[in-house]
Amino acid sequence: MIEYILFIIGFIFLLKGADDLVEGTASIARKFRISKLVVGLTIVSFGTSLPELVVNITSSIKGDASIAIGTIIGSNLANILLILGISAIINPIKVHYSTIRREIPYSLVAAIILLLLSNGFFNGTESALSRIDGIILLVFFITFIYYIYDMAKKTRVPIEIEKAVEKKTIEHSNAKNALKIFSGLALLYFGGEWVVNGAVAIAKLSNISEYVISATIIAFGTSLPEFMTSIVAIKKREDDIFVGNIVGSNIFNIFFVLAISMIILPISIGKYAKIDMIILIFATLLLFGFLYLDKKQTLAKREGIFLILTYVAYVAYLILRQ
């Protein structure tokens, strides 16, 4: 019973810790006159992926590699199929053409490269993702960061980003900022520990594999920051920022979070994980197709329903194959 309670508390700690760390670091960044656009696309986006990062590092250190790979694939699928699906049903999502042309394809590239690496395309090993593979992913992450930096130089900060970042960069004293950062790190540490330990305990008690637990429960829990962002974005009609954040989070999860996990400890992968990578590629192509073929570049309610049904089918498939 204690494991179940700590499992739930762990998620709360992850979300609160991520929020505190983002607020503290963003406030410091503002004091040093770092561009608000850069802050929004790096620190704030990093914050929404912190739960995945902490869970993956914790599980890698503990040697639970199946949790690391399952969390990333499951979280990315939840972002595209579940979160975007629910958001489209609540209110059709209008997406800027540049997001469809650049960021979504880059997210697709991330999923394809992960599949290639898992099949030994670079290192000849099909049963594991090695440290070399992790370094390769980090190289792609650096190119993504350069893309953000280049975009920040060429574009003015949109009003909606100004407002969104302004709310995150509340002026605090240096002492309060430091306290927020340290409290955020502490909450993330304990949250990650309890979520991973709880997942392992639940897997043993329920006879469900750690991979399935990580690809469903943990994946959805670590995607809660993106889900909360979507609710706010729907109310403010900041569609392009919202979709960009979801797609950017998926890129971050593969090229940085998973890369760090692989460098800490090579990840053994089974045939089921590879199948799920193919499903992730399909989901990303589905999103791209819906938006590219629509003349209004809008994710409508019917597409949202289809995305949610696809996610339900995926979860059912996970349960049945186990």
Secondary structure, 3 states (H helix, E strand, C coil): CHHHHHHHHHHHHHHHHHHHHHHHHHHHHHHCCCCHHHHHHHHHHHHHHHHHHHHHHHHHHCCCHHHHHHHHHHHHHHHHHHHHHHHHHHCCEECCHHHHHHHHHHHHHHHHHHHHHHCCCCCCCCCEECHHHHHHHHHHHHHHHHHHHHHHHHCCCCHHHHHHHHHHCCCCCHHHHHHHHHHHHHHHHHHHHHHHHHHHHHHHHHCCCHHHHHHHHHHHHHCHHHHHHHHHHHHHCCHHHHHHHHHHHHHHHHHHHHHHHHHHCCEECCHHHHHHHHHHHHHHHHHHHHHHHCCCCEECHHHHHHHHHHHHHHHHHHHHHC
